[in-house]
Amino acid sequence: MSSNIILLLVFAIATIGKANSVAIATGALLIIKLVGIDKFVYPYIEKNGLTFGLILLIAAIMIPIANGSISVENIKNIFTSWIGIVALILSFLTSYLSGQGLGYLTVQGHGDVMPAIIIGAVAAAALLGGVPVGPLITSGILVLIVKFVEIINK
């Protein structure tokens, strides 16, 4: 029962904070749970949801290339500019951090920090107009901080 209350609380905060993607995801999980099909659906989402979500996200980002809005000339020009080079470096770093964060949350079993990450993302969306798409990067940064603190404390 407490998981329902937590989901309702996250749903309410996300709705009030206008973090629609979080509200929709939380609402869907709550409905699945209340209907009683969570034992069948949750494992599938847990195993495959991230992959499907990333595929859709990457496809959406690549639409300008697919529909011809971005040409080979545009690509050549961006990679010869400082903005393109910085974007490439930042993309490299954030992708690395996302991988570290995914491992921290799943393989290393630290999913218990997810509520703090979600609340931070929802608060940023509500108060600063942010978009809550960075839990993996957030957890990747967290991994770096945890490793740094462990090194200092040795």
Number of C-alpha atoms within 10 A of each C-alpha: 5 7 10 14 11 14 17 16 13 20 22 15 18 25 18 14 19 18 22 17 15 23 22 14 14 20 18 13 18 20 14 16 16 11 9 11 11 16 10 10 13 15 11 11 14 11 10 11 13 12 12 12 11 11 12 12 12 11 13 11 11 12 12 12 13 12 9 9 9 13 13 10 8 10 12 11 11 15 14 10 11 10 11 15 13 12 14 13 12 12 12 11 13 17 15 16 21 19 15 21 24 22 17 19 19 11 11 10 11 14 14 9 13 15 12 11 19 19 15 15 22 28 21 16 20 19 11 10 13 13 17 20 14 14 19 23 20 21 25 24 18 18 18 14 12 12 12 11 11 10 9 8 7 5
